[in-house]
Amino acid sequence: MSLRGTLQLFVNRNPNYPDNCAGFPEEGYGDIHVGQQVVVSGQTGQVLALGQLTKCEFSPLEGPDQSRGLLFNFVVKDVPESPFVKIDIGTGQRGGPTYSWSQLEQAGWKVDLTL
């Protein structure tokens, strides 16, 4: 199966957009950028499939006290069946969510993640 998804990253600043649609290291998100690997692993930690962050959109939020957001897309193709899968994006320092196979089926193989 192919897993599609989005990653919404809230950032405090990004003055160089659209040239730099990426997280800032000083905010702990220097590893989040277009091209970053998306790893889908199985129940025992084995890597099942790989994808990458693609297209990034910048969306300023309303109000002076709100953060700005970066929205990335990703597709991970050919995910083999596993009772549970974990999705990691970036260096793995944050850990990623785990879904059961049936949860992914019910969601139509689409997940929306937030950092």
N, CA, C and O atoms as a GROMACS GRO file, in nm:
protein
  460
    1MET      N    1   0.083  -0.118   0.000
    1MET     CA    2   0.000   0.000   0.000
    1MET      C    3   0.088   0.125   0.000
    1MET      O    4   0.203   0.122   0.044
    2SER      N    5   0.032   0.233  -0.050
    2SER     CA    6   0.100   0.363  -0.044
    2SER      C    7   0.038   0.446   0.066
    2SER      O    8  -0.084   0.462   0.074
    3LEU      N    9   0.124   0.500   0.151
    3LEU     CA   10   0.081   0.585   0.261
    3LEU      C   11   0.104   0.731   0.222
    3LEU      O   12   0.216   0.770   0.188
    4ARG      N   13  -0.001   0.811   0.228
    4ARG     CA   14   0.008   0.954   0.198
    4ARG      C   15  -0.008   1.030   0.328
    4ARG      O   16  -0.073   0.983   0.421
    5GLY      N   17   0.052   1.149   0.333
    5GLY     CA   18   0.033   1.227   0.454
    5GLY      C   19   0.083   1.368   0.443
    5GLY      O   20   0.142   1.410   0.343
    6THR      N   21   0.056   1.440   0.550
    6THR     CA   22   0.106   1.577   0.564
    6THR      C   23   0.175   1.589   0.698
    6THR      O   24   0.146   1.515   0.792
    7LEU      N   25   0.266   1.682   0.705
    7LEU     CA   26   0.332   1.719   0.831
    7LEU      C   27   0.318   1.869   0.846
    7LEU      O   28   0.370   1.945   0.764
    8GLN      N   29   0.247   1.912   0.949
    8GLN     CA   30   0.230   2.054   0.980
    8GLN      C   31   0.332   2.089   1.087
    8GLN      O   32   0.331   2.032   1.197
    9LEU      N   33   0.421   2.182   1.055
    9LEU     CA   34   0.523   2.227   1.149
    9LEU      C   35   0.496   2.373   1.182
    9LEU      O   36   0.491   2.457   1.093
   10PHE      N   37   0.479   2.401   1.310
   10PHE     CA   38   0.459   2.540   1.352
   10PHE      C   39   0.594   2.601   1.383
   10PHE      O   40   0.672   2.544   1.459
   11VAL      N   41   0.623   2.715   1.325
   11VAL     CA   42   0.752   2.782   1.343
   11VAL      C   43   0.729   2.923   1.396
   11VAL      O   44   0.625   2.984   1.368
   12ASN      N   45   0.825   2.974   1.471
   12ASN     CA   46   0.815   3.109   1.525
   12ASN      C   47   0.858   3.213   1.423
   12ASN      O   48   0.817   3.329   1.430
   13ARG      N   49   0.941   3.172   1.330
   13ARG     CA   50   0.987   3.266   1.228
   13ARG      C   51   1.035   3.188   1.106
   13ARG      O   52   1.072   3.070   1.117
   14ASN      N   53   1.034   3.251   0.995
   14ASN     CA   54   1.092   3.195   0.873
   14ASN      C   55   1.106   3.308   0.774
   14ASN      O   56   1.031   3.315   0.677
   15PRO      N   57   1.202   3.398   0.797
   15PRO     CA   58   1.212   3.519   0.716
   15PRO      C   59   1.252   3.498   0.571
   15PRO      O   60   1.233   3.587   0.489
   16ASN      N   61   1.306   3.382   0.538
   16ASN     CA   62   1.355   3.360   0.403
   16ASN      C   63   1.258   3.284   0.314
   16ASN      O   64   1.294   3.245   0.203
   17TYR      N   65   1.135   3.263   0.361
   17TYR     CA   66   1.041   3.192   0.276
   17TYR      C   67   1.016   3.276   0.152
   17TYR      O   68   1.007   3.398   0.165
   18PRO      N   69   1.003   3.220   0.032
   18PRO     CA   70   0.992   3.078   0.002
   18PRO      C   71   1.125   3.008  -0.023
   18PRO      O   72   1.126   2.888  -0.051
   19ASP      N   73   1.237   3.079  -0.014
   19ASP     CA   74   1.365   3.015  -0.041
   19ASP      C   75   1.403   2.913   0.065
   19ASP      O   76   1.480   2.821   0.037
   20ASN      N   77   1.351   2.928   0.186
   20ASN     CA   78   1.389   2.841   0.296
   20ASN      C   79   1.265   2.788   0.367
   20ASN      O   80   1.237   2.826   0.480
   21CYS      N   81   1.193   2.703   0.302
   21CYS     CA   82   1.074   2.644   0.363
   21CYS      C   83   1.120   2.525   0.446
   21CYS      O   84   1.111   2.410   0.403
   22ALA      N   85   1.171   2.555   0.566
   22ALA     CA   86   1.230   2.452   0.653
   22ALA      C   87   1.223   2.498   0.797
   22ALA      O   88   1.209   2.617   0.825
   23GLY      N   89   1.234   2.402   0.888
   23GLY     CA   90   1.239   2.434   1.029
   23GLY      C   91   1.375   2.491   1.067
   23GLY      O   92   1.473   2.470   0.996
   24PHE      N   93   1.380   2.561   1.178
   24PHE     CA   94   1.504   2.622   1.224
   24PHE      C   95   1.571   2.535   1.330
   24PHE      O   96   1.504   2.483   1.419
   25PRO      N   97   1.704   2.518   1.321
   25PRO     CA   98   1.776   2.437   1.421
   25PRO      C   99   1.756   2.489   1.563
   25PRO      O  100   1.740   2.409   1.656
   26GLU      N  101   1.756   2.621   1.582
   26GLU     CA  102   1.741   2.674   1.718
   26GLU      C  103   1.603   2.649   1.777
   26GLU      O  104   1.584   2.666   1.897
   27GLU      N  105   1.508   2.610   1.696
   27GLU     CA  106   1.376   2.573   1.745
   27GLU      C  107   1.363   2.420   1.758
   27GLU      O  108   1.258   2.368   1.797
   28GLY      N  109   1.471   2.348   1.724
   28GLY     CA  110   1.472   2.203   1.734
   28GLY      C  111   1.421   2.130   1.612
   28GLY      O  112   1.397   2.010   1.617
   29TYR      N  113   1.404   2.203   1.501
   29TYR     CA  114   1.347   2.141   1.381
   29TYR      C  115   1.435   2.158   1.257
   29TYR      O  116   1.383   2.163   1.145
   30GLY      N  117   1.564   2.168   1.276
   30GLY     CA  118   1.655   2.185   1.163
   30GLY      C  119   1.656   2.067   1.067
   30GLY      O  120   1.702   2.079   0.954
   31ASP      N  121   1.604   1.954   1.112
   31ASP     CA  122   1.601   1.834   1.027
   31ASP      C  123   1.473   1.824   0.945
   31ASP      O  124   1.456   1.729   0.869
   32ILE      N  125   1.384   1.920   0.959
   32ILE     CA  126   1.258   1.915   0.885
   32ILE      C  127   1.267   2.006   0.764
   32ILE      O  128   1.269   2.129   0.777
   33HIS      N  129   1.272   1.946   0.646
   33HIS     CA  130   1.285   2.019   0.520
   33HIS      C  131   1.247   1.928   0.404
   33HIS      O  132   1.241   1.806   0.419
   34VAL      N  133   1.221   1.988   0.290
   34VAL     CA  134   1.192   1.910   0.170
   34VAL      C  135   1.310   1.817   0.143
   34VAL      O  136   1.426   1.859   0.147
   35GLY      N  137   1.280   1.692   0.116
   35GLY     CA  138   1.383   1.591   0.091
   35GLY      C  139   1.416   1.506   0.212
   35GLY      O  140   1.480   1.402   0.198
   36GLN      N  141   1.373   1.548   0.332
   36GLN     CA  142   1.401   1.469   0.452
   36GLN      C  143   1.329   1.334   0.442
   36GLN      O  144   1.216   1.326   0.392
   37GLN      N  145   1.396   1.232   0.489
   37GLN     CA  146   1.344   1.096   0.479
   37GLN      C  147   1.226   1.073   0.573
   37GLN      O  148   1.224   1.122   0.686
   38VAL      N  149   1.128   0.998   0.524
   38VAL     CA  150   1.016   0.950   0.603
   38VAL      C  151   1.033   0.799   0.612
   38VAL      O  152   1.035   0.730   0.510
   39VAL      N  153   1.045   0.748   0.734
   39VAL     CA  154   1.071   0.606   0.755
   39VAL      C  155   0.947   0.540   0.815
   39VAL      O  156   0.896   0.583   0.917
   40VAL      N  157   0.901   0.434   0.750
   40VAL     CA  158   0.792   0.353   0.803
   40VAL      C  159   0.854   0.222   0.849
   40VAL      O  160   0.912   0.148   0.770
   41SER      N  161   0.841   0.196   0.979
   41SER     CA  162   0.898   0.074   1.034
   41SER      C  163   0.789  -0.014   1.092
   41SER      O  164   0.678   0.031   1.120
   42GLY      N  165   0.823  -0.140   1.109
   42GLY     CA  166   0.726  -0.239   1.156
   42GLY      C  167   0.727  -0.256   1.306
   42GLY      O  168   0.793  -0.182   1.379
   43GLN      N  169   0.654  -0.353   1.349
   43GLN     CA  170   0.631  -0.380   1.490
   43GLN      C  171   0.760  -0.404   1.568
   43GLN      O  172   0.770  -0.367   1.685
   44THR      N  173   0.859  -0.464   1.505
   44THR     CA  174   0.985  -0.492   1.574
   44THR      C  175   1.095  -0.392   1.540
   44THR      O  176   1.211  -0.412   1.576
   45GLY      N  177   1.059  -0.284   1.471
   45GLY     CA  178   1.156  -0.180   1.440
   45GLY      C  179   1.222  -0.192   1.305
   45GLY      O  180   1.301  -0.106   1.267
   46GLN      N  181   1.192  -0.297   1.231
   46GLN     CA  182   1.252  -0.316   1.100
   46GLN      C  183   1.194  -0.212   1.002
   46GLN      O  184   1.074  -0.183   1.005
   47VAL      N  185   1.280  -0.158   0.917
   47VAL     CA  186   1.234  -0.061   0.816
   47VAL      C  187   1.154  -0.134   0.710
   47VAL      O  188   1.201  -0.231   0.650
   48LEU      N  189   1.031  -0.085   0.688
   48LEU     CA  190   0.944  -0.146   0.588
   48LEU      C  191   0.946  -0.071   0.456
   48LEU      O  192   0.943  -0.133   0.350
   49ALA      N  193   0.953   0.062   0.463
   49ALA     CA  194   0.948   0.143   0.340
   49ALA      C  195   0.998   0.284   0.372
   49ALA      O  196   0.995   0.329   0.487
   50LEU      N  197   1.045   0.352   0.267
   50LEU     CA  198   1.098   0.487   0.280
   50LEU      C  199   1.030   0.582   0.183
   50LEU      O  200   0.991   0.544   0.072
   51GLY      N  201   1.015   0.704   0.226
   51GLY     CA  202   0.965   0.811   0.142
   51GLY      C  203   1.040   0.938   0.178
   51GLY      O  204   1.145   0.932   0.242
   52GLN      N  205   0.988   1.052   0.138
   52GLN     CA  206   1.052   1.177   0.175
   52GLN      C  207   0.951   1.291   0.176
   52GLN      O  208   0.847   1.286   0.110
   53LEU      N  209   0.985   1.394   0.252
   53LEU     CA  210   0.901   1.513   0.253
   53LEU      C  211   0.914   1.582   0.118
   53LEU      O  212   1.023   1.597   0.065
   54THR      N  213   0.801   1.622   0.064
   54THR     CA  214   0.799   1.692  -0.065
   54THR      C  215   0.732   1.826  -0.044
   54THR      O  216   0.722   1.873   0.070
   55LYS      N  217   0.688   1.885  -0.146
   55LYS     CA  218   0.620   2.014  -0.147
   55LYS      C  219   0.599   2.076  -0.008
   55LYS      O  220   0.542   2.013   0.081
   56CYS      N  221   0.645   2.198   0.007
   56CYS     CA  222   0.629   2.272   0.131
   56CYS      C  223   0.553   2.400   0.102
   56CYS      O  224   0.585   2.473   0.008
   57GLU      N  225   0.454   2.428   0.185
   57GLU     CA  226   0.377   2.552   0.173
   57GLU      C  227   0.390   2.629   0.303
   57GLU      O  228   0.391   2.571   0.412
   58PHE      N  229   0.399   2.759   0.293
   58PHE     CA  230   0.408   2.847   0.408
   58PHE      C  231   0.273   2.911   0.431
   58PHE      O  232   0.212   2.964   0.338
   59SER      N  233   0.226   2.908   0.555
   59SER     CA  234   0.096   2.969   0.582
   59SER      C  235   0.103   3.055   0.707
   59SER      O  236   0.105   3.003   0.818
   60PRO      N  237   0.108   3.187   0.689
   60PRO     CA  238   0.104   3.274   0.807
   60PRO      C  239  -0.033   3.262   0.873
   60PRO      O  240  -0.135   3.258   0.804
   61LEU      N  241  -0.035   3.255   1.004
   61LEU     CA  242  -0.160   3.243   1.076
   61LEU      C  243  -0.209   3.381   1.117
   61LEU      O  244  -0.132   3.477   1.118
   62GLU      N  245  -0.333   3.389   1.150
   62GLU     CA  246  -0.394   3.517   1.187
   62GLU      C  247  -0.347   3.561   1.326
   62GLU      O  248  -0.333   3.478   1.416
   63GLY      N  249  -0.323   3.689   1.342
   63GLY     CA  250  -0.292   3.744   1.474
   63GLY      C  251  -0.144   3.754   1.500
   63GLY      O  252  -0.068   3.667   1.456
   64PRO      N  253  -0.100   3.857   1.572
   64PRO     CA  254   0.042   3.880   1.596
   64PRO      C  255   0.106   3.781   1.693
   64PRO      O  256   0.228   3.766   1.693
   65ASP      N  257   0.026   3.713   1.775
   65ASP     CA  258   0.082   3.622   1.874
   65ASP      C  259   0.085   3.477   1.826
   65ASP      O  260   0.121   3.387   1.902
   66GLN      N  261   0.049   3.455   1.703
   66GLN     CA  262   0.044   3.318   1.653
   66GLN      C  263   0.168   3.285   1.570
   66GLN      O  264   0.231   3.372   1.510
   67SER      N  265   0.200   3.158   1.570
   67SER     CA  266   0.313   3.109   1.491
   67SER      C  267   0.274   3.099   1.345
   67SER      O  268   0.156   3.103   1.309
   68ARG      N  269   0.375   3.086   1.263
   68ARG     CA  270   0.352   3.057   1.122
   68ARG      C  271   0.371   2.908   1.101
   68ARG      O  272   0.444   2.842   1.175
   69GLY      N  273   0.306   2.856   1.001
   69GLY     CA  274   0.313   2.713   0.980
   69GLY      C  275   0.372   2.675   0.845
   69GLY      O  276   0.356   2.746   0.746
   70LEU      N  277   0.440   2.562   0.845
   70LEU     CA  278   0.491   2.502   0.723
   70LEU      C  279   0.418   2.370   0.705
   70LEU      O  280   0.411   2.290   0.798
   71LEU      N  281   0.366   2.346   0.587
   71LEU     CA  282   0.293   2.223   0.560
   71LEU      C  283   0.367   2.146   0.451
   71LEU      O  284   0.382   2.193   0.338
   72PHE      N  285   0.412   2.026   0.486
   72PHE     CA  286   0.484   1.937   0.394
   72PHE      C  287   0.392   1.821   0.356
   72PHE      O  288   0.304   1.783   0.433
   73ASN      N  289   0.414   1.767   0.238
   73ASN     CA  290   0.345   1.646   0.194
   73ASN      C  291   0.446   1.533   0.188
   73ASN      O  292   0.566   1.556   0.176
   74PHE      N  293   0.396   1.410   0.195
   74PHE     CA  294   0.483   1.294   0.173
   74PHE      C  295   0.402   1.177   0.122
   74PHE      O  296   0.281   1.168   0.144
   75VAL      N  297   0.470   1.088   0.052
   75VAL     CA  298   0.415   0.960   0.007
   75VAL      C  299   0.520   0.855   0.034
   75VAL      O  300   0.638   0.872   0.001
   76VAL      N  301   0.477   0.745   0.094
   76VAL     CA  302   0.565   0.629   0.113
   76VAL      C  303   0.499   0.514   0.038
   76VAL      O  304   0.392   0.467   0.076
   77LYS      N  305   0.565   0.469  -0.067
   77LYS     CA  306   0.508   0.365  -0.153
   77LYS      C  307   0.547   0.226  -0.105
   77LYS      O  308   0.647   0.206  -0.037
   78ASP      N  309   0.464   0.131  -0.144
   78ASP     CA  310   0.491  -0.012  -0.124
   78ASP      C  311   0.517  -0.048   0.022
   78ASP      O  312   0.614  -0.116   0.054
   79VAL      N  313   0.428  -0.003   0.111
   79VAL     CA  314   0.438  -0.041   0.252
   79VAL      C  315   0.381  -0.183   0.266
   79VAL      O  316   0.262  -0.204   0.241
   80PRO      N  317   0.464  -0.280   0.305
   80PRO     CA  318   0.413  -0.416   0.319
   80PRO      C  319   0.327  -0.430   0.445
   80PRO      O  320   0.338  -0.350   0.539
   81GLU      N  321   0.242  -0.529   0.446
   81GLU     CA  322   0.151  -0.547   0.559
   81GLU      C  323   0.228  -0.579   0.687
   81GLU      O  324   0.322  -0.659   0.688
   82SER      N  325   0.184  -0.515   0.794
   82SER     CA  326   0.242  -0.534   0.927
   82SER      C  327   0.132  -0.503   1.028
   82SER      O  328   0.051  -0.414   1.004
   83PRO      N  329   0.128  -0.573   1.141
   83PRO     CA  330   0.022  -0.544   1.238
   83PRO      C  331   0.022  -0.398   1.284
   83PRO      O  332  -0.083  -0.339   1.305
   84PHE      N  333   0.141  -0.342   1.300
   84PHE     CA  334   0.156  -0.202   1.340
   84PHE      C  335   0.268  -0.139   1.260
   84PHE      O  336   0.365  -0.205   1.224
   85VAL      N  337   0.254  -0.009   1.230
   85VAL     CA  338   0.361   0.064   1.163
   85VAL      C  339   0.386   0.195   1.238
   85VAL      O  340   0.295   0.256   1.293
   86LYS      N  341   0.512   0.234   1.240
   86LYS     CA  342   0.554   0.358   1.303
   86LYS      C  343   0.608   0.450   1.195
   86LYS      O  344   0.676   0.404   1.103
   87ILE      N  345   0.577   0.578   1.205
   87ILE     CA  346   0.622   0.676   1.107
   87ILE      C  347   0.719   0.772   1.174
   87ILE      O  348   0.683   0.839   1.271
   88ASP      N  349   0.841   0.778   1.124
   88ASP     CA  350   0.943   0.869   1.176
   88ASP      C  351   0.986   0.964   1.065
   88ASP      O  352   1.009   0.923   0.952
   89ILE      N  353   0.996   1.091   1.100
   89ILE     CA  354   1.042   1.192   1.006
   89ILE      C  355   1.156   1.268   1.071
   89ILE      O  356   1.145   1.313   1.185
   90GLY      N  357   1.264   1.281   0.998
   90GLY     CA  358   1.379   1.355   1.053
   90GLY      C  359   1.478   1.260   1.115
   90GLY      O  360   1.490   1.144   1.075
   91THR      N  361   1.550   1.310   1.213
   91THR     CA  362   1.660   1.235   1.273
   91THR      C  363   1.615   1.129   1.371
   91THR      O  364   1.698   1.054   1.422
   92GLY      N  365   1.487   1.121   1.398
   92GLY     CA  366   1.436   1.021   1.490
   92GLY      C  367   1.442   1.063   1.635
   92GLY      O  368   1.408   0.985   1.724
   93GLN      N  369   1.484   1.186   1.660
   93GLN     CA  370   1.498   1.234   1.797
   93GLN      C  371   1.364   1.253   1.868
   93GLN      O  372   1.359   1.254   1.991
   94ARG      N  373   1.257   1.268   1.792
   94ARG     CA  374   1.126   1.296   1.852
   94ARG      C  375   1.040   1.170   1.866
   94ARG      O  376   0.946   1.170   1.945
   95GLY      N  377   1.070   1.067   1.792
   95GLY     CA  378   0.982   0.951   1.789
   95GLY      C  379   0.859   0.984   1.707
   95GLY      O  380   0.820   1.100   1.695
   96GLY      N  381   0.798   0.885   1.651
   96GLY     CA  382   0.684   0.910   1.565
   96GLY      C  383   0.563   0.830   1.610
   96GLY      O  384   0.574   0.743   1.696
   97PRO      N  385   0.448   0.860   1.552
   97PRO     CA  386   0.326   0.789   1.590
   97PRO      C  387   0.325   0.647   1.535
   97PRO      O  388   0.388   0.617   1.433
   98THR      N  389   0.252   0.562   1.605
   98THR     CA  390   0.233   0.424   1.562
   98THR      C  391   0.085   0.403   1.531
   98THR      O  392  -0.002   0.448   1.605
   99TYR      N  393   0.059   0.334   1.422
   99TYR     CA  394  -0.078   0.306   1.378
   99TYR      C  395  -0.091   0.156   1.357
   99TYR      O  396   0.004   0.090   1.315
  100SER      N  397  -0.209   0.103   1.385
  100SER     CA  398  -0.236  -0.036   1.349
  100SER      C  399  -0.271  -0.039   1.200
  100SER      O  400  -0.308   0.062   1.141
  101TRP      N  401  -0.257  -0.156   1.142
  101TRP     CA  402  -0.290  -0.173   1.001
  101TRP      C  403  -0.436  -0.135   0.975
  101TRP      O  404  -0.467  -0.070   0.875
  102SER      N  405  -0.524  -0.176   1.067
  102SER     CA  406  -0.666  -0.146   1.048
  102SER      C  407  -0.694   0.005   1.062
  102SER      O  408  -0.782   0.056   0.993
  103GLN      N  409  -0.621   0.075   1.148
  103GLN     CA  410  -0.638   0.221   1.157
  103GLN      C  411  -0.602   0.288   1.025
  103GLN      O  412  -0.672   0.378   0.980
  104LEU      N  413  -0.493   0.243   0.963
  104LEU     CA  414  -0.453   0.300   0.834
  104LEU      C  415  -0.555   0.269   0.726
  104LEU      O  416  -0.586   0.354   0.642
  105GLU      N  417  -0.607   0.148   0.727
  105GLU     CA  418  -0.710   0.114   0.629
  105GLU      C  419  -0.833   0.203   0.646
  105GLU      O  420  -0.887   0.254   0.549
  106GLN      N  421  -0.877   0.221   0.771
  106GLN     CA  422  -0.994   0.304   0.799
  106GLN      C  423  -0.970   0.449   0.760
  106GLN      O  424  -1.064   0.519   0.721
  107ALA      N  425  -0.846   0.495   0.770
  107ALA     CA  426  -0.812   0.634   0.736
  107ALA      C  427  -0.786   0.652   0.586
  107ALA      O  428  -0.751   0.761   0.542
  108GLY      N  429  -0.802   0.546   0.509
  108GLY     CA  430  -0.778   0.554   0.365
  108GLY      C  431  -0.631   0.573   0.332
  108GLY      O  432  -0.597   0.632   0.229
  109TRP      N  433  -0.544   0.525   0.419
  109TRP     CA  434  -0.400   0.533   0.400
  109TRP      C  435  -0.352   0.678   0.390
  109TRP      O  436  -0.262   0.710   0.313
  110LYS      N  437  -0.414   0.766   0.471
  110LYS     CA  438  -0.372   0.906   0.478
  110LYS      C  439  -0.361   0.945   0.624
  110LYS      O  440  -0.452   0.919   0.704
  111VAL      N  441  -0.249   1.009   0.660
  111VAL     CA  442  -0.227   1.055   0.797
  111VAL      C  443  -0.188   1.203   0.793
  111VAL      O  444  -0.122   1.248   0.699
  112ASP      N  445  -0.228   1.275   0.894
  112ASP     CA  446  -0.191   1.416   0.909
  112ASP      C  447  -0.119   1.430   1.041
  112ASP      O  448  -0.177   1.409   1.148
  113LEU      N  449   0.008   1.466   1.035
  113LEU     CA  450   0.094   1.476   1.153
  113LEU      C  451   0.123   1.622   1.185
  113LEU      O  452   0.119   1.708   1.097
  114THR      N  453   0.152   1.649   1.311
  114THR     CA  454   0.181   1.786   1.355
  114THR      C  455   0.301   1.785   1.448
  114THR      O  456   0.316   1.697   1.532
  115LEU      N  457   0.386   1.885   1.430
  115LEU     CA  458   0.496   1.910   1.524
  115LEU      C  459   0.484   2.051   1.575
  115LEU      O  460   0.567   2.094   1.656
   0.00000   0.00000   0.00000
